[in-house]
Amino acid sequence: MSNWIVYTIGFVAQFLFSARLVVQWIKSEKSKRIVTPSLFWKLSLLASFLLFVYGYLRDDFAIMLGQSLTYFIYIRNLHLQGEWQKSPKWFRWFLLLFPVLIVAYAYNNGKYDMYELFNNKDIPFWLLLLGVVAQIIFTLRFVYQWLYSEKAKTSHLPVGFWVLSVIGASLIITYAVFRKDPVLLLGHGSGLIIYLRNIFIWRKQDDKSLTK
């Protein structure tokens, strides 16, 4: 597949990731508190789907790992908001099975070799390690968010989510610079601004609650 098609898929995914943050940010600014609209999770799931495909096409293990871990958390949040159940059953099964089928197909057809995944000549081991650590930290924000939401019985984006977002995004930007990946650089560079803004909104929200 030509590079321009691969990069287009990646840029569309990052555009959708950025769009979800803009939607969440605008609604939070209007409400003067951090809110979590269902559109945030819908755009997240679609973007994750596309970025998983992008990682597959680029043979980038770090990207695929990150998306595999968060993909199902997006689905769970839609379920908590009652939106997942509204989709047709065939569509839900497709989204649930897609990442598993892609990995199984690629592995069985010799697309993946565990040695080559960790010894890619285009990605030195130290850089791959940085990418994996960055994706794990970035993914932990959603694990934290998921556990927090399960406890609260409602989908919510706590401040810890935004703190982990800042740390993870900063590491991914560093990875993107060395990897020379414009998709990751653009997506996480723009996202970092909104992550910081949400922390600021939370601090103002917290200060108001203390003065009441």
C-alpha positions in Angstrom: 0.0 0.0 0.0 1.3 3.4 -0.9 2.7 5.7 1.8 0.2 8.5 1.2 -2.8 6.2 1.9 -1.1 4.9 5.1 -0.4 8.4 6.3 -3.9 9.6 5.3 -5.4 6.9 7.6 -3.1 8.0 10.4 -3.9 11.7 10.0 -7.6 11.0 9.9 -7.3 9.0 13.1 -5.4 11.8 14.8 -7.9 14.4 13.5 -10.7 12.4 15.2 -8.7 12.1 18.4 -8.2 15.9 18.3 -11.8 16.5 17.5 -12.9 14.5 20.6 -10.7 16.7 22.8 -12.1 19.9 21.2 -15.7 18.7 21.8 -14.9 17.8 25.4 -13.0 21.0 26.0 -15.7 23.3 24.5 -18.4 21.6 26.6 -16.2 21.8 29.7 -15.5 25.5 29.1 -19.3 26.1 28.8 -20.1 24.1 32.0 -17.1 25.5 33.9 -16.3 22.0 35.0 -14.9 18.8 33.3 -17.6 16.9 31.5 -17.6 13.7 29.4 -20.0 13.8 26.4 -20.8 10.5 24.7 -19.4 11.9 21.4 -16.0 11.9 23.1 -16.1 8.1 23.3 -17.6 7.6 19.9 -14.9 9.6 18.2 -12.3 7.8 20.4 -13.5 4.4 19.2 -13.5 5.4 15.6 -10.1 7.0 15.8 -8.6 4.0 17.7 -9.9 1.7 15.0 -8.2 3.7 12.3 -4.9 4.2 14.3 -4.8 0.5 14.9 -5.0 0.0 11.2 -2.3 2.6 10.7 0.0 0.9 13.2 -0.6 -2.4 11.5 0.3 -1.0 8.1 3.5 0.6 9.5 4.5 -2.5 11.4 4.7 -0.3 14.5 4.2 -2.5 17.6 4.1 0.4 20.0 1.1 2.0 18.3 -0.8 -1.3 18.0 -0.2 -2.1 21.6 -1.5 1.3 22.8 -4.7 1.1 20.7 -5.3 -2.6 21.6 -5.4 -1.7 25.3 -7.6 1.4 25.1 -10.0 0.2 22.3 -12.1 -1.9 24.7 -12.1 0.8 27.4 -13.8 3.2 24.9 -16.4 0.5 24.3 -17.0 0.1 28.0 -17.5 3.8 28.5 -20.0 3.9 25.8 -21.7 0.9 27.5 -21.7 2.9 30.8 -23.4 5.8 29.1 -26.0 3.5 27.5 -24.8 4.4 23.9 -23.2 1.0 23.0 -26.4 -0.9 23.4 -28.1 1.4 20.8 -25.8 0.2 17.9 -26.8 -2.8 15.7 -25.6 -6.1 17.1 -23.6 -7.0 14.0 -21.8 -3.7 14.2 -20.9 -4.3 17.9 -19.6 -7.8 17.1 -17.5 -6.4 14.3 -15.9 -3.8 16.5 -15.3 -6.3 19.3 -13.6 -8.9 17.0 -11.7 -6.7 14.6 -8.4 -6.1 16.5 -8.3 -9.8 17.5 -8.9 -11.0 13.9 -6.3 -8.6 12.5 -3.6 -9.8 14.8 -4.5 -13.5 14.4 -4.6 -13.1 10.6 -1.2 -11.3 10.5 0.4 -13.8 12.8 -0.9 -16.9 10.9 0.2 -15.5 7.6 3.7 -14.7 8.6 3.1 -10.9 8.9 4.6 -10.9 12.4 7.7 -12.4 13.7 8.4 -11.7 17.4 12.1 -11.3 16.7 11.5 -8.8 13.9 9.0 -6.9 16.0 11.6 -6.2 18.6 14.5 -5.9 16.1 13.1 -3.6 13.5 16.0 -2.0 11.6 14.0 1.2 11.4 13.3 1.3 15.1 16.3 0.8 17.4 15.5 -1.2 20.6 15.9 1.8 22.9 13.4 3.8 20.8 11.0 0.9 20.7 11.3 0.7 24.5 10.6 4.4 24.8 7.5 4.0 22.5 6.2 1.1 24.5 6.7 2.8 27.8 5.1 6.0 26.5 2.1 4.0 25.2 1.7 2.2 28.4 1.7 5.4 30.5 -0.7 7.0 28.0 -2.9 3.9 28.2 -2.9 3.8 32.0 -4.8 7.1 31.9 -7.8 5.2 30.5 -7.3 2.2 32.9 -7.4 4.8 35.7 -10.4 6.5 34.2 -12.2 3.1 33.7 -11.6 2.0 37.3 -12.7 5.5 38.5 -15.9 5.3 36.4 -16.7 1.7 37.4 -16.5 2.8 41.0 -18.7 5.9 40.4 -21.0 3.9 38.1 -20.9 6.6 35.5 -18.4 7.7 32.8 -16.1 10.5 34.1 -12.7 12.0 33.3 -11.0 12.7 36.6 -8.0 15.0 37.0 -5.6 12.0 37.2 -6.6 11.2 33.7 -5.3 14.5 32.4 -2.1 14.3 34.5 -1.3 10.9 32.9 -2.2 12.4 29.5 0.4 15.1 29.9 3.1 12.7 30.9 2.2 10.1 28.2 1.8 12.7 25.4 5.2 14.3 26.3 6.9 10.9 26.0 5.1 10.0 22.7 6.1 13.4 21.2 9.7 12.5 22.1 9.3 9.1 20.4 7.7 10.8 17.4 10.6 13.2 16.9 13.1 10.3 16.8 10.8 8.1 14.8 10.1 11.0 12.4 6.4 10.3 12.6 4.3 13.4 11.6 1.1 11.7 12.5 2.0 11.1 16.2 3.8 14.5 16.4 0.8 16.5 15.2 -1.8 14.5 17.1 -0.1 14.5 20.5 1.3 18.0 20.1 -2.1 19.6 19.7 -3.6 17.3 22.4 -1.0 18.3 25.0 -2.4 21.9 25.0 -6.0 20.6 25.8 -4.7 18.2 28.5 -3.0 21.1 30.3 -6.1 23.3 29.8 -8.3 20.6 31.5 -6.0 20.5 34.5 -6.4 24.3 34.7 -10.2 24.0 34.5 -10.2 21.3 37.2 -8.1 23.5 39.5 -10.5 26.4 39.1 -13.4 24.0 39.7 -11.7 22.6 42.8 -10.9 26.1 44.2 -14.6 27.1 43.8 -15.8 24.0 45.6 -13.4 24.8 48.5 -14.7 28.4 48.8 -18.3 27.3 49.0 
